[in-house]
Amino acid sequence: MRLPSDARGVYPIAPTPFFDDGRIDTASIDRLTDFYLQCGATGITVLGQLGEAPKLEHQESVEVARQMIRRAPNLPVVVGVSAPGFAAMRALTHEVMEHGAAGVMIAPPNTLRTDDQIVGYFKQAADAIGADVPFVLQDYPLTFSVQMTPGVIRRIVSDIPSCAMLKHEDWPGLEKISALRAFEKDGSMRRLPILCGNNGLFLDYEMERGADGANTGYAFPDMLCDVVRLSAAGQREEAHDLFDAHLPLLRYEQQPGVGLAVRKYVLQRRGLLTSAAQRKPAAVLTPAARAEVDHLLGRLARHDPRAKLA
C-alpha cells in the first residue's frame, strides 16, 4: 500500500508506548492500533515528532513501525524518518518500506535559512530515499525554525513528484492553506493533500480553509475523526460545538515540554497505554498537573461522554 494521492481524514500520530523501565510496550502498540482502526482513522503516522523517535535505536524504530503496519494492514502507515544525515534516513526508509509502510515523513533541519536551501534539501532527501518513495512534507516552523512560504511549498511540490502530502503545522497558518488551494485553482500547483497538526488546535477552521483532515496526536483522535466527518458533511455548527468542548484540553496538551506527558497520561486513563512513561530524558507530570488534567476531563465529560473515565 502506498500513500494515496487523495489522502484525507485523520492520520493519528501514534506515541511510542514504554514501560516504566524504558522497555517498549508491544501490547499497548496493538491496543492503540486497534483503537485507531475502530474510531475511524484513515491512516496512521508512527515515529512522528512526539513519537520519541530520537530515543529509539534503529532496530527498535523498525520493529515499532513493523508491528503497527502488520496490525493495520488495510490502513496506510506513514513512518517518520527525519535524521541529521541522509544515510540514517535512507536506511530506515528502505527497511520500513520493505515491511509495508505507505510512505515516510520528513522534517527540515533547523539549519536551513533560504528558500533555495529548503528546496535543495528536500530534493536531496528525495534522491537519498528513492524517487519511488512517497513522502510527507512536514512544515512545523514553531519547532524546526524553518519558514516555508506557500511559494516554497509550491516549488517543492512542482519539482519533486514523490512529495505526496503536506503536514501543515504553521501557526498562524490559515492563510497558507488558502494560498496553496489558490495555486491549485489557478493551475500553478498540482492537488496536494493537506493534513494538519498542532494538536488540532485550529482544525475547525483549517477544514473550512480547504484542509483534508488531521495528522496529529491529540489523546482523543476519535473526536478529530468526528470533527473532520461533520465538517466534510457540511454540519458546520455541530463540528464547532464538538471542537469547542475539547479546546481547553487541546490547549493544555499542546504546552511545549510537558505536552507529551499530558497526552500519555490521558491515553493511559483511557486504557490504551499500560504506562504513561516516556523514555528518558523525559518530562515529569507533577501531581498538580495531573489534577488539572483530571479536572479538564471531568468538565469535558459534561459534553462528551468519552471523557468520563474510571
ZINORRA-V160345 format. One record per pair of residues at least 6 apart in sequence whose ideal C-beta (glycine too) atoms are under 7 Angstrom apart, sorted by the first residue. I is the first residue (numbers start at 1). J is the second residue. Records with the same first field share a line. If there is no record, write none. Layout:
BEGIN
I: J  J
END
This chain:
BEGIN
1: 76  100  102
2: 102  103  134
3: 76  78  102  103  134  164  165
4: 76
5: 164
6: 193
7: 43  165  193  195  212
8: 42  193  212  213
9: 41  42  43  213  228
10: 41  42  213  214  221  224  225  228
11: 41  42  43  44  45  78  195  215
12: 36  41  44  217  221
13: 45  48  50  51  215  216  217
14: 32  44  45  46  51  68
15: 50  51  217  263  264  267
16: 24  51  52  56  64
17: 24  25  28  29  32  273  274
18: 24  25  275  277  278  279
19: 25  274  275  277
20: 275  277
22: 279  280
24: 60  64
25: 274  275
26: 67
27: 274
28: 272  273  274
29: 64  67  68
30: 71
31: 272
32: 272
33: 44  68  71  72
35: 272
36: 44  72  221
37: 72  75
39: 221  222  225
40: 225
41: 75  221  225
43: 75  76  77  78
44: 68  72  75  77
45: 78  80  105  215
46: 64  65  68  77  79
47: 53  61  64  65  79  80
48: 80  105  217
49: 140  143
50: 217  260
51: 80
52: 278  279
53: 61  80
55: 279
56: 64
58: 91  92
61: 92
62: 92  95  96
65: 79  96  99  101
66: 99
68: 77
69: 77  99  100  101
76: 102
77: 101  102
78: 101  102  103  104  105  136
79: 96  101  104
80: 105
81: 89  92  93  104  105  106
82: 106  107
83: 89
84: 109
86: 124  125  128
89: 125  128  129
90: 128  129
93: 104  129  133
97: 133
103: 133  134  135  136  164
104: 129  133  135
105: 135  136  138  167
106: 125  135  137  138
107: 138  140  144
108: 118  121  144  146
110: 144  145  146
112: 118  121  146
115: 152
118: 146  148  152
119: 152  155  156  159
122: 137  156  160
123: 159  160
126: 135  160  162
129: 135
131: 162
133: 162
134: 162  164
135: 162  163  164
136: 164  165  167
137: 156  163  166  167
138: 167
139: 148  153  166  167  168  169  170
140: 169  197
141: 147  170
142: 171
150: 176  179  180  183
153: 166  180
154: 183  188  189
156: 163
157: 163  189  190  192
158: 189
165: 192  193  195
166: 192  194
167: 195  197  215
168: 176  177  194  196  197  211
169: 197  198
170: 176
171: 198
174: 202  205  206  209
177: 194  206  209  210  211
178: 209  210
180: 189  194
181: 210
183: 189
184: 191
193: 212
194: 210  211  212
195: 211  212  213  214  215
196: 203  206  211  214  215  216
197: 215  216
198: 216
199: 216  218  250  253  254
200: 214  216  218  224  250
201: 250  251  254
203: 214  224  227  243
204: 227  239  240  243
207: 228  231
208: 231
213: 228
214: 224  228
217: 263
218: 224  250  253
219: 253  263  266  267  270
220: 246  306
222: 306
223: 242  246  304
226: 242
227: 239  242  243
230: 238  239  242
231: 239
245: 300  303  304
246: 300
248: 296
249: 296  300
252: 262  293  296
253: 259  262  263
257: 283
258: 283  285  289
260: 278  283
261: 276  278  283  284  285
262: 285  293
264: 273  276  278
265: 276  285  290  293
266: 293
267: 273
268: 275  276
269: 309
270: 309
297: 307  309
300: 307
301: 307  308
END
